[in-house]
Amino acid sequence: METVLYNSLKKYSDDIKYKLHMPGHKGSKEIFHNTEFQEKFLEIDLTEVEGVDSLFHPTGSLKQAQENVAELYKTKESIFLVNGASVGILASIMSIVEDGDEIIVPRNAHRSVYNALFLTGAKPVYLLPEIDKSTGIAMGINSDTVEKALQDHPKAKGVLLSHPNFYGLCSDIDKITEIVHRHNKVIIVDEACGSHFKFHKELPISGIDAGADIVVHGTHKNLPAMTQSGILHINSERVDVDRLKDYLMILQTSSPSYVLLSSLEIALAMVHEKGNELFQMLYDNITWFVDELKVVDGIKILNNSCVGNDGIVASDLSKVIINFNHLNISGYEVEAILNKCGIQCELSDPKNILLTFTIADSREVFGAVLSSIKEIMIGVATVVSHDALIDSLWHVPEVVFTPKGVRNIKGTRVFLEDSLGLVSLNHFSPFPPAVPIIRAGERIDERVIKLLKKYNAPQTINVWDEAGQV
Ligand SMILES: Cc1ncc(COP(=O)(O)O)c(C=O)c1O
């Protein structure tokens, strides 16, 4: 049998020299100060056998390792994860809601949040992010929006906040945490893309320091740990720790990878020892890169200009958002050309590209990416900026069924034109801003149809066949 998967990975790795996306280690052998780890890889691929402790009932080395990490992040308890931030988010939500309970979540939350609603039967109360009209990016959640949601839904069990959002932009987590606690509720912070925030003064504040109750990290994203490694931090007395741990045990494999767990520990040990120096180097490289780039005609770096607008109070500088509003080229086109130069972006959209840099990226990486972008821009005409796709039609339609409630509903397919007033069984989230226009279980109204057409949704949609069985 041909090893097609392995071959494709090898080819990708050979073709793409500069990986400006996760995982945070970027395949760099130098970044792991413990080079022996790379040699021992297969030998230490063990799981819960006598002598190497247990992830779910740790009493030895794993307990100590987790305590060291709790000390590093200054939390009450930190628990290692082997199924990414997703499993931490699932378990956190499951630990605070029952079937039918309300929970306040951003409309543009990661899909693990929706999966938790699907599994529990909890009802979402949505926080709508502000949308930047010129770039199309989903911005922050205003603290007033959270206050109002809590006032309107006093029985809600808690609030989940994505911090940062996918573009590295941060809402006012200090203020939002204070509001949630004033209402005597739990705040869960999806900090999947912010496990590095603690380690440099120019990075945004972590949910941990803002006093959030549960903070979930995807350490493989912005720290040099392996894919799927993560941490769930317990940061207050409000958390039902036993229930949370039960769900982690239910949702995770019974054979956790100790290779992943070791990579997480090694990455954090390195940050502990040399974090200041490494993050300062990253910050200096990014400052240089951004200064060089922002003088290129037509290019705008959005990170700083977003701060202070639409609920955004800080931006993760290691996620560089490059905007081409004033150039006759799309983000998709720039990404495709960069790809041919052996550079892979984190993402592109009609007007922007997003590059994720980590402490594994050397000055050579920054130099190569800079030269390629400058070269691409030669000959690209400047244009008068026009607003991106978004308009003020963004809203949450009437929610008829909970995410779990749609599970056994019989559907029928109709043309968009004929769907007014019917209940959708499809999701549709254009990117950007990755805010769903409609989710399964919501009623299709005029604004939804208008937005679906605007974003080139398929011409037909699966809807609740009210004549059929529920
Ligand atoms: C905001 C956010 N939350 C959660 C996740 C899930 O993280 P993981 O892939 O580690 O499960 C992601 C992944 O991209 C994310 O961007």
The ligand as an SDF file (V2000), in Angstrom:
LIG
                    3D

 16 16  0  0  0  0  0  0  0  0999 V2000
  -11.0640   30.6000   18.8600 C   0  0  0  0  0  0  0  0  0  0  0  0
  -10.8140   29.1170   18.8240 C   0  0  0  0  0  0  0  0  0  0  0  0
  -11.2990   28.3460   19.8070 N   0  0  0  0  0  0  0  0  0  0  0  0
  -11.1030   27.0190   19.8310 C   0  0  0  0  0  0  0  0  0  0  0  0
  -10.4040   26.3850   18.8330 C   0  0  0  0  0  0  0  0  0  0  0  0
  -10.2030   24.9070   18.9100 C   0  0  0  0  0  0  0  0  0  0  0  0
   -8.8730   24.6220   19.1980 O   0  0  0  0  0  0  0  0  0  0  0  0
   -8.2030   23.1960   18.9090 P   0  0  0  0  0  0  0  0  0  0  0  0
   -7.9740   23.1280   17.4450 O   0  0  0  0  0  0  0  0  0  0  0  0
   -6.9630   23.2360   19.7230 O   0  0  0  0  0  0  0  0  0  0  0  0
   -9.1510   22.1550   19.3740 O   0  0  0  0  0  0  0  0  0  0  0  0
   -9.8900   27.1410   17.7760 C   0  0  0  0  0  0  0  0  0  0  0  0
   -9.1660   26.4870   16.6690 C   0  0  0  0  0  0  0  0  0  0  0  0
   -8.8250   27.0390   15.6850 O   0  0  0  0  0  0  0  0  0  0  0  0
  -10.0980   28.5420   17.7750 C   0  0  0  0  0  0  0  0  0  0  0  0
   -9.6080   29.3210   16.7980 O   0  0  0  0  0  0  0  0  0  0  0  0
  1  2  1  0
  2  3  1  0
  2 15  2  0
  3  4  2  0
  4  5  1  0
  5  6  1  0
  5 12  2  0
  6  7  1  0
  7  8  1  0
  8  9  2  0
  8 10  1  0
  8 11  1  0
 12 13  1  0
 12 15  1  0
 13 14  2  0
 15 16  1  0
M  END
$$$$
